[in-house]
Amino acid sequence: MAITGGTRGIGRSVAELFHDRGEAVAVCGRSDPEPALPPEILFGRVDVRDREALDGFVGKVVEQWGAPNVFVNCAGVSRWRAVEEIDEAFVREVLDTIVRGTLWGCAAAAKVMTEGGCIVNISSLAGKRGSANNSVYCAAKFAVNGITQALAKELGPRGIRVNAVCPAYVPTPQVLAALAEPVSPARGQDVEQYLEQFAATQTALGRLSDAHEIAEAVYFLASPAASAITGQCLNVDCGTLPQ
């Protein structure tokens, strides 16, 4: 299997879970993994906004192990900004990484993937509902869900399934740093306290999902147990948005 954005956060948890269960794993990211990944995991330095570089990464996976049976698009960036403060650089950073990166990843996988393969896109509840100061990120994740549904129809006749996972807050270092920004929903409040209040008041289970639980959902969607599931954007959010 191969995963973009697999050096940290949710992506790293996905990579480690598949590796621990005996899968050959390749990851790519813009920076070196820290801490280091197990030596069996193939790493490529790739900016997913660069389609040629992403195609090259998939080509190396094919050379090493053959066509990946699972491809996970996880590279992304989470930032809040009021609409009147949005500039071109901010839009490019968020939309190009999430939307173009997901499209290029899906395209690279589709070129080589054979019947029985699957693509899983890491989306967000922000792809299903809007929130203040989050218009660009919401636009990007709504697009990811649309890509997921469209490609399920497009690639289904070839026996390739395409699904997405939609978490709420997952307290990775990247999310914690983004929440510390003044225009985030925490609004200057202690981030840990904000997340505790959110979990208590907004989730059905009174807690947040962790990165391992997101990885388990990806593993399930990639497994034969999910052979009839495609085109779905699955909430893994402890009941924040029951559907």
Phi, psi and omega in degrees: 000158180227147183217133173272152183061036187264013184264349182203169174059219181300317182301319179295319179298321177297312181301315183292323179295313179297320179297315181297335180262018169090009179276146169286128189233135172234138179230154172226156180193169182280343181226162180296145178297139178215113001290173184298146176282159172305143186298340181286342181276125179283129181242138173230134177278111186217136167263117188294347175288346181262101185299320181296319179294322180291321174300320179295321177299314179296324177299321177293324176297316180297318178297322184284313189228354189096180184299134179294140176273344179224133175229126183243124175265108184236347182297135181189178177215136181243117180216145173254145174198136177298147189300324181285350179260357181289134174235176184299320181297319180295316179299314181298317181302312185281307184293317182295319180293312187279310186280303179297318180301318179292316178300312181295323177295314179297319180295317180297318179294317184297331180296328188243342187289143181250176181305136182097351179282167178211152175243134175235123179259132176275108180254221186189159169300337176295348174271004180233341179209148181275162175209156186298144178060026188224024188296320183289314179297318178298317178302318181294316183283328170301320178296319178300318179294323177294318176301316181301312182292319181295316183287334173301318177289320184289318185264347180305316179299341176268005179079022180250126179265148179224121180224171176225155174244134185240093176280164163268223176290129170241114190287066172276163178304325181292318179293318179299320179293319180294322180291340178283349178290146188300328184268004178290169179299338178291334175051047177085353177290156173306127188297316179299320179294319178300315181294324176298317179293319178299312181300320183289327188253340188247345181254155177285329185265356179074022179204170178259154172289150173253172186297326179295322179293325175295317178299321178297322178295319177298316181299318178298312182297334179274353188267164175300337178297338180254026187297339179259007184254119174206153180075016183255144176244095193274121175287127174234080198219015181057029176083025177292320179229082179296134180219000000 
